[in-house]
Amino acid sequence: MEASLTRRDLLAGAALAAMRPAIGRAEDGCRDLDALLGQRRMVRKFRPDAVADETIRGLIDTATRAPSAGHLQPWSFVVVREAARRRSLAAAAFGQMWLAEAPVCVVPCAVPARSTTKYRERGERYAVIDTAFASMLLLLAVTDAGLGTCFVGAFDDSRVRSLLGIPQTVTPLALMPIGHPAESPASLERRPLADVIHEGSWSTR
């Protein structure tokens, strides 16, 4: 066991495991990543059922286990539950009002100042990358908990900043509605590996 694994980590992990549905597990007891990825979908329809505060905190706790440049963890998450504000966020997402159907909306934000202290201008890039890593873990954690979400990147940054009091120095990366899914989206076809792998150097196809 790693020395950095604290009692808090163990308790958070146990709490999250208790709410997870039973999906495939590898023989060593680890979760089957392939099965989890196979279940993940972008959900855009939600039931009105509430999602407990401790559930959301557990999901975000998982997201914060993402890797980051220099372990600077340049992310923050705004959790929006109030219905009128969720509707305002949906309007700021160019009228994607389905966003407001979910009982919770989480807004992952990149905080470049945490990365630029060490990496200067390059740190702005790292902050966005690292927050995207955390957002991907949030997507997977939500799926693992039997809930649904969607990563929405189409929105008016200025309006979202104004609605949530986000400073100009912080970048809202996405709107992520979280709730109980009211749809089961079909699996989407992936590009074949031959289209995305370039051996040794870039090749024109």
DAQUIRA-V489489 format. One record per residue. N is the residue number from 1. RES is the residue in one small letter. SS is DSSP state (hx for helix, st for strand, lp for the rest). D_CENTER is the distance of its C-alpha to the mean C-alpha in Angstrom with 2 decimals. Layout:
N:RES:SS:D_CENTER, N:RES:SS:D_CENTER
//
This chain:
1:m:lp:26.47, 2:e:lp:25.02, 3:a:lp:26.59, 4:s:lp:23.31, 5:l:lp:22.25, 6:t:lp:23.18, 7:r:hx:24.21, 8:r:hx:21.17, 9:d:hx:18.94, 10:l:hx:21.19, 11:l:hx:21.14, 12:a:hx:17.38, 13:g:hx:17.22, 14:a:hx:20.10, 15:a:hx:18.69, 16:l:hx:15.49, 17:a:hx:17.82, 18:a:hx:20.07, 19:m:lp:17.71, 20:r:lp:16.71, 21:p:lp:18.73, 22:a:lp:21.19, 23:i:lp:20.23, 24:g:lp:21.98, 25:r:st:22.57, 26:a:lp:24.26, 27:e:lp:27.76, 28:d:lp:26.82, 29:g:lp:24.59, 30:c:lp:21.25, 31:r:st:18.70, 32:d:lp:19.30, 33:l:hx:16.40, 34:d:hx:18.12, 35:a:hx:18.32, 36:l:hx:14.66, 37:l:hx:13.85, 38:g:hx:16.71, 39:q:hx:15.35, 40:r:lp:11.95, 41:r:lp:12.52, 42:m:st:11.33, 43:v:lp:12.85, 44:r:lp:14.73, 45:k:lp:17.21, 46:f:st:16.92, 47:r:lp:19.59, 48:p:lp:20.43, 49:d:lp:20.25, 50:a:lp:18.84, 51:v:lp:15.97, 52:a:lp:17.29, 53:d:hx:16.32, 54:e:hx:16.46, 55:t:hx:14.02, 56:i:hx:11.32, 57:r:hx:12.51, 58:g:hx:12.45, 59:l:hx:8.85, 60:i:hx:8.08, 61:d:hx:11.01, 62:t:hx:9.66, 63:a:hx:6.70, 64:t:lp:9.77, 65:r:lp:11.63, 66:a:lp:10.40, 67:p:lp:13.56, 68:s:lp:14.67, 69:a:hx:17.98, 70:g:hx:20.63, 71:h:hx:18.25, 72:l:lp:17.96, 73:q:lp:14.32, 74:p:lp:14.15, 75:w:st:11.12, 76:s:st:11.29, 77:f:st:9.52, 78:v:st:11.80, 79:v:st:12.02, 80:v:st:14.28, 81:r:lp:16.43, 82:e:lp:19.75, 83:a:hx:20.63, 84:a:hx:22.45, 85:r:hx:19.75, 86:r:hx:17.22, 87:r:hx:20.00, 88:s:hx:20.48, 89:l:hx:16.88, 90:a:hx:17.40, 91:a:hx:20.68, 92:a:hx:19.22, 93:a:lp:17.03, 94:f:lp:20.46, 95:g:lp:21.34, 96:q:lp:18.52, 97:m:hx:19.71, 98:w:hx:18.03, 99:l:hx:14.93, 100:a:hx:17.18, 101:e:hx:17.88, 102:a:lp:14.86, 103:p:lp:15.96, 104:v:st:12.92, 105:c:st:10.77, 106:v:st:8.16, 107:v:st:8.60, 108:p:st:7.07, 109:c:st:10.46, 110:a:st:12.27, 111:v:lp:15.50, 112:p:hx:17.89, 113:a:hx:20.76, 114:r:hx:19.45, 115:s:hx:19.64, 116:t:hx:22.71, 117:t:hx:24.79, 118:k:hx:24.99, 119:y:hx:24.27, 120:r:lp:25.68, 121:e:lp:24.85, 122:r:hx:22.90, 123:g:hx:20.57, 124:e:hx:19.19, 125:r:hx:18.00, 126:y:hx:16.65, 127:a:hx:14.63, 128:v:hx:12.77, 129:i:hx:12.46, 130:d:hx:11.32, 131:t:hx:8.58, 132:a:hx:7.48, 133:f:hx:7.95, 134:a:hx:5.88, 135:s:hx:2.73, 136:m:hx:4.72, 137:l:hx:5.62, 138:l:hx:3.34, 139:l:hx:4.43, 140:l:hx:7.52, 141:a:hx:8.10, 142:v:hx:8.14, 143:t:hx:10.45, 144:d:hx:12.34, 145:a:lp:13.08, 146:g:lp:14.62, 147:l:lp:12.50, 148:g:st:11.04, 149:t:st:8.40, 150:c:lp:8.39, 151:f:lp:7.02, 152:v:st:10.14, 153:g:lp:11.61, 154:a:lp:15.13, 155:f:lp:16.23, 156:d:lp:18.96, 157:d:hx:17.76, 158:s:hx:20.95, 159:r:hx:20.75, 160:v:hx:17.24, 161:r:hx:18.46, 162:s:hx:21.60, 163:l:hx:20.16, 164:l:hx:17.98, 165:g:lp:20.37, 166:i:lp:18.13, 167:p:lp:20.59, 168:q:lp:21.50, 169:t:lp:20.69, 170:v:lp:16.95, 171:t:st:14.77, 172:p:st:12.28, 173:l:lp:9.91, 174:a:lp:8.46, 175:l:st:9.04, 176:m:st:6.85, 177:p:st:9.78, 178:i:st:9.81, 179:g:st:13.19, 180:h:lp:15.72, 181:p:st:16.00, 182:a:lp:19.34, 183:e:lp:19.33, 184:s:lp:19.11, 185:p:lp:18.32, 186:a:lp:20.36, 187:s:lp:19.28, 188:l:lp:19.47, 189:e:lp:21.85, 190:r:lp:20.83, 191:r:lp:23.00, 192:p:lp:25.54, 193:l:hx:25.30, 194:a:hx:28.54, 195:d:hx:26.84, 196:v:hx:24.22, 197:i:lp:26.14, 198:h:lp:28.73, 199:e:lp:31.04, 200:g:lp:32.43, 201:s:lp:32.03, 202:w:lp:30.71, 203:s:lp:32.76, 204:t:lp:33.47, 205:r:lp:33.20
//
